[in-house]
Amino acid sequence: MHQNIKNSITEIQKRIEQASLRSNRNPSEIQIVAVTKYSTLETTKTVLDEGLIHIGESKVQDVLPKLDVLGDRGIWHFIGHLQTNKVREVVGRFRYIHSLDRMSLAKEIEKWGKKKEFKTNCFVQVNVSGEESKFGLKPKEVLEFVKETSKMEYITICGLMTMAPFESDSENTRPVFRRLKELQEEVKSLQLPHAPVQDLSMGMSNDFEVAIEEGATFIRLGTILVGQELKPTL
Ligand SMILES: *Cc1c(COP(=O)(O)O)cnc(C)c1O
C-alpha cells in the first residue's frame, strides 16, 4: 500500500505539472486534498507520511477516530454533504468546509464558531451542472448568498466548490469548471471583507486536469490516490 501511494503521488504530481504548464500556471498554486473517506486509519497515516497535508473526509462518525490519532498532523477538509446536526462535531476540527450550500448551515457554523472561537474557511458549493442528484446553490443564487453571510464573524468565504457530472471524456466537464471560475470573479468583485474567494475547489480523480486548466486551486483526489478500500458495497 505504502509503495502504491508513493507511486500514485509521483504520477499525479507529473500530471499536475503538465496541466499547469498547458494553462500557464504555477503548479505550486494547486493543492491536493487527499480524500480518505474510504480509507483506513493506516492508509490515512501513510498519506500524511508521504507528505500530503490536506486531508478530505465526508463522514463525521468515520473521521473522529482518525482525528484522535492524526488530527495534529494534517489540515482537515470536510468535503461531504453536512447535516446541520453534525456541525457541532465539525467546527473546530476542520479548517475547511467545502459544502456550504444553505443559510441554515451557515448559521449553525457561525453559532458553533462563536462558541468554540473558531473561524472556518468555507467554500460555497455550487450545483453548476444542475443535476438533481447534486447538492449546491444554483449559480444565480451565489452572489446573494455570499452577501447574506457578510455579517457572520466566524465564516470566511474562501472560495467556491463544485462537482462536475461524471463524464467518460473529461473534456466535457470543462464548461462546468469554467462557469465556476466566472462566478468566482463575480463574487470577488463584490470585495466583501469576509469573502476573499481566492480558491476554487474543483476536480476529482476523473477530471482534475481539466479543472486545473480552468483554475482549480484545490483538487480533491480519492480513487486515483488511495483506491477505495472501505467503499460500502451497495
Ligand atoms: C469522494 C469525493 C471526492 C473524491 O472522488 P474520487 O473520484 O474518488 O477522486 C471528491 N469530492 C467529493 C465531494 C467527494 O465526495
The ligand as a Tripos MOL2 file, in Angstrom:
@<TRIPOS>MOLECULE
LIG
   15    15     1     0     0
SMALL
NO_CHARGES

@<TRIPOS>ATOM
      1 C1        -15.4660   11.1980   -2.7730 C.3       1 LIG1
      2 C2        -15.3110   12.6040   -3.1630 C.ar      1 LIG1
      3 C3        -14.2100   13.0190   -3.9240 C.ar      1 LIG1
      4 C4        -13.1480   12.0600   -4.4580 C.3       1 LIG1
      5 O1        -13.6430   11.4020   -5.5780 O.3       1 LIG1
      6 P1        -12.6820   10.4760   -6.4870 P.3       1 LIG1
      7 O2        -13.4140   10.3980   -7.7690 O.co2     1 LIG1
      8 O3        -12.5520    9.1800   -5.7830 O.co2     1 LIG1
      9 O4        -11.3940   11.1860   -6.6320 O.co2     1 LIG1
     10 C5        -14.0930   14.3690   -4.2050 C.ar      1 LIG1
     11 N1        -15.0040   15.2670   -3.7750 N.ar      1 LIG1
     12 C6        -16.0840   14.9030   -3.0530 C.ar      1 LIG1
     13 C7        -17.0390   15.9520   -2.6230 C.3       1 LIG1
     14 C8        -16.2690   13.5680   -2.7320 C.ar      1 LIG1
     15 O5        -17.3490   13.2180   -2.0060 O.3       1 LIG1
@<TRIPOS>BOND
     1     1     2 1
     2     2     3 ar
     3     2    14 ar
     4     3     4 1
     5     3    10 ar
     6     4     5 1
     7     5     6 1
     8     6     7 2
     9     6     8 1
    10     6     9 1
    11    10    11 ar
    12    11    12 ar
    13    12    13 1
    14    12    14 ar
    15    14    15 1
@<TRIPOS>SUBSTRUCTURE
     1 LIG1         1 GROUP 0 **** ****
